[in-house]
Amino acid sequence: MTPADAQAKPAPYTCVVDAMLILVRDGKVLLAQRQGTGYADGCWNLPSGKLEAGETVTHATVREGLEEIGVHITEDDLDFVHLCHYRNSRGEARMGVFFTARHWKGEPHNAEPHKCAQIDWFPFDALPEATYPYTAEGLAAYRRGVLFNAVGWH
């Protein structure tokens, strides 16, 4: 490889990785309405958050469950159910890794009122109109048993 080839090589691809937690009770899924974050405020989303340096995506899912809705989950309680590579209309990409929790301890509640207006349980076939698009896509794929989809790339 010549120095010119090395200069022409594109930078490695990067995107945000989101750990997405699906809690299901009585056929309903738990969603949280975002507020005050500057990202998708007003939209309904799964309890979730960005992967932090030095943690696995399962650890991030456990951490977010405790931080956002006050439930205790172990990594052994999680089942991987979907991976969504999402690109929004501005070309920003995210990778959502969706897990269901078979068990959790504690009653879900709004543990971050400065970032969340409210939480509520919704039937899968009646999600709020303001559900964040990639959350809705991931939940639909999970219900169909689809392990991967790419949204917003075509």
Buried (B, 14 or more C-beta within 10 A) or exposed (E): EEEEEEEEEEEEEEEEBBBBBBBBEEEBBBBBBBBEEEEBEEBBBBBBBEBEEEEEBBBBBBBBBBEBBBBEBEEEBBEEBBBBBBBBEEEEBBBBBBBBBEEBEEEBEBBBEEBBBEBBBBEEEEBEEBBBBBBBBBBBBBEEEBEEBEBBEE
